[in-house]
């Protein structure tokens, strides 16, 4: 199992700086520092200027801002949300033991959602436990809310070990999930292997996420509905990745403290390409697919940094990064707000809808990656089932 202490704080902070710069750029502007970030493998040439938004993206951006206003003023200090209008089914969130994933789970719980959480050691974060205890106390007073299952269920899983995924899927009820948030991910200080011998950012951020989603769809665990959604948490760092070499999928990549960001960006390009292909395959009347970069998120990651650079990283993160609670708001909105019904295959950077990179949206690359990933999983002894036809486009 991979431990949080393996996180590379320097690369992660640089990644956040790039996301912040990319999010604030305007057409024709040249942002100081982007060139230096590009030399470190964090930005591509297009980061020096933005393409004007097309009307459809501008419309979805407006919907997101409306959905955020309708959440009831959630902030890091006041996480209470209005109940989810018209939302049915349970919510599954991966990577919910800390940071963004925990904040997403807490906000869904505050809104009255029932949660299925695959976590390391089936651990329940204390903030989430408090939220459910509070909600249960409210429910016990009235008789308008009834559930055949507990609001919160946790399942032991390790996304660095593929055999732990299937037991989670088997324990979920058929056609029960109205929202799946694929948030599990990591960044390591140096290249480290998963239990299957794969580089861990590739294995956890992409391969296990692909395998888990395919098993959910093959076992018919999602509620077929126009309101059912999959939200893939990715990163603007995907734009800095080199073109995918499908024939080398899963090959070992060695890296150190300052070069690991390239592998992280590679894993996020794989994730975005997967999300785009999944959206092309699934019928949006049964399941819609969205991808999102939450922007740079303030976490405790700088505590793992070398002592000499820790004060600078702490300062950057306090001044420039968003709290996990604030960063979770667009994720929750995208997964539950009625404003996004009937749409699929779109990508948000925080609250702005924009295209993914051309590499991620290329259909030929998406098909090739899909097939190569299936073949790799079969070679590793963990083949994935076909998607149930209930979810597919006709």
Beta strands, then each sheet from edge to edge (+ up, - down):
strand 1: 90-93
strand 2: 115-119
strand 3: 152-156
strand 4: 177-182
strand 5: 229-233
strand 6: 288-293
strand 7: 346-349
strand 8: 352-354
sheet 1: 3+ 2+ 1+ 4+ 5+ 6+ 7+ 8-
end
